[in-house]
Amino acid sequence: MAYRNYINLSDIEKDKPIYRIFPIARFIQLLTTKRLTLVKPKKWDDPFENLLLSSRFAIGGEIAEMSVRDSVYGQCWTWHRETDAMWRIYSPNKDGVRLRSTPRKLLTALKKECGEHSDVKCFIGAVEYIAKRKMERTFKSIDIFRTDGSGIAESLLYKRTEFSHEKEVRIIYSGEDGKCTSDIFEFSLDISDTFDRILFDPRMSEDLRKSYTEAVKALGFNSEIKRSTLYDPPKQLTFR
């Protein structure tokens, strides 16, 4: 069987950098536990998330709901290298840190954790943005019962065009029906293999940044550590 673990991603994009901003406390937790946390889509803000899996289905004259909707977990990353909005939304206390990875690195870590059945449980894909009026038609075209499991993952990779500025990439884990009682799913990973650079919030004080840098290094992060220069003043210009 040909598996479809990368969705809406070209071969080049599999190794293209993706980014996510974490509050510093969450990043320290990640370094300490060496586990990345995915959450159920119901935790996401957009009410259209998980729309297909939350829908009702007519089967043999009866209306049924899909149990699989409570067995899926995900985490959102972005192609955006850095924007003002990203820092203000995801680092409201000016204490965030941006991690850099790639779709291939994240999926490799997830599949390693899941082992034997990883091909039908682990996915990563780029979100496609479509008009609200096309949502129903698009969802109806998805084969949710594909034997490779990708239909479930694909259903979480559509958002309304109003969110297109996010440029999201999502890593998705499809768990076992009836056994996913927790709202979170954690998987272990090698920090240095998965993340190759961190960037501190440009608004963080220098003293605080230095303290966190020492703490991060002490916890074994050996990759590149930088501070964002997004808000640094420009060099003075001389005009003739």
N, C-alpha and C positions, 0 to 999 in steps of 0.2 A: 504494500500500500504506500502511495505517495502522501507523506504528511505535509501539513500546511502550518508550520509553527511560526513562520514570519508572514504577516498579513499586511498588504498595502506597502510593502517595503521592497525596494530594488536591492540587488546584490551590493551596490555601492553604499546604500543607506544603512545596511546592516552594521557597517563599521563607521558610520558617521557619528560625531559626538552628539549626545543628548544630555540634558541638564535638569536638575531638580534642586530647589532651595529647601533646606531643613532648618528649623530653629536649632540653635547650638546645643540645647539640652538633648534633643532627639539625635543629633549627630554623635554626641558623646555616648549616648545609649547604644547607638549602632556600633561604635568602635569597641565598646565594652562587651556587648553580647555577640557581636559579629553576626547579627541576624537582621534582615530587612523585613519590614512589616507591610503587608498588603491588607486592604480592607474591603468589605462588601460594598458594592456600588451604591447601596441605599445610604451610605455615609457621604456620598458626593452631593454637591449642592444643587446641580441641575435636576429638576423633577423629571426630565426626559431620559435620565440615565436608567439603564436596565429596563427600558420600556417594553421591549419584546418579551423578555423573560418574565416580566410581571403581568403580562397580558393573560386573558382567559382564552381557552381553546374549546371549540365545540367538537366533541368526540362521541359519535354514536348517539346523538341527540342529547347528550349531557354536557354541561359546562365544567371544565376542569382547569386547574392552575398547575403550572410547572414547578415541581419541587426543586429543580436545578437552580432556580433563581436564588436560593439561599445557600448555594454551594460554590459560588464564584467570587473570586477576590481580584483586586487590581490595584495598580499604583500608576499615577500619572507623571510623565516626564515631558520635556519639551525640546523642540529643535532650537528654540531661542537661546542664543548664547547669553544674553543679558538684556534686560530692559528696566526702565524706571518702574514700570507697573509691577514687574515681578518682585522687585525688592520691597515695594510698599505693600503689596498684597500678602506675600508669603514670609516676610520678615518685618512685621509691624512694630516689633520692639527693637529694631535695628541690631539684632543679634543673630542674624541668619548666616548660613554658610551654603554656598552653591557647590554641589557635587557634579562631576563630569564622568560620564560612562559612555557606552555604546549599546545599541540593541543586542548585538551578539554577546557582549559580556554579561549583560543582565540575564538574558535567556539561558546562557550556558550555566550560570550559577543556579538558576531555578531548576533547570533540568537535572543538574547533578544532585540536587537535594531530593528530587522526586523519583529518581532511579528508573526502574523497569518500565513504568507506564508514562514516562514523561512526555512522549510524543503526542499523547491524546489529552494531556492535562496542562501543558505549559505553552504559552503563546506570547508573542509581542507584536504589536501592530501600530501603524500610524492612523490617527483618527481622520475620517473624512467628514467634511462639513457640507450639509445639504439644507435646502429650504424646508421649513416646517411642513409645507404642503406635500412634500415628497416623502416624508417620514414613513407614513403607512405603507406606501407602495414599496419603498426600499426594504422595510422589515419583512414584508410578505415574500420578498424574493430570496430571503436567506433560508437555507436549508438547515434548520436548527438541529436536525437529527443526523447530520453528517457523521459517519462512523469514525472519522479522524478527530472529532471533537471541535473542529475549527468554527462550526456554525455558532456555537455558544460564544466563543471569543469574538467573532465578527459582529455579533449583535451589540457588543459594547464599544464598537469603533465608529459610531456615527453620532454626530452632534449637529445642532442647528448652526446655520451660517453666522449667527450673532456671536458665536464663540470661536470663530475661525482665527482670531488673533492669538489664541492660545498655542496653536501648532503642536498639539499633543501627540505623544507616543505613549502607549499603555502596555505595561506588562501584566499578563492575566494568568491566573491559576484557576483551573476548574477542578473542584474537589469532589468527594464522593457524596452522593445524595443521602440526606438524612443523618450524616455524621459531622456536618460542619456547624456546630452549635455556637461557636465563637464568631464574633464580628471581625476578627483579625486572623490572618495566616502569616506566620513567620517562617523564613527559611534562612539557613546559614550560608555564608559566603566568605570568600577570601577578600578582605578589604583592598589590599594592594592590587590584586588581579582585576577587581571589578571597577574601582575608582582610580583614575590616574591624575586627578587634580582637584583641589578645593579652593574656593574663592570666598573670602570673608566679605560681609556686608560693607560697602564703602562708607557707611555712616557710623560704623563702630569706632569707639575711641581707640587710640593707639595702645594705651596701657592694657585695655581689656583684650584687644586683639593679640598682643604679645603673650598674655597669660594663657589665652585659649590655644595659641600656637604651641606653647610648651606642653600644655595638657594633651593636645592631639598627638604630638610627637611621642610623648611618654606612653601613650596607648598603642603605639606601634604603627602609626600612619607614616609611611616613608615616601609617599609620592609628593608631587609639587604642591606647595602651599603659597597662595598669593592673596593680595587684597585688591578688591575691585577699585578701579580708578575712575569709575563712571562720573563721580561728582568732583573730581579734582579740577581746580581752575586751570584754564588754558595758559600756555606760556605767553608772555608779553610779546606782542608783535611790533615790529618796526616798519613803518611805511615810508617809501620815498616819494 
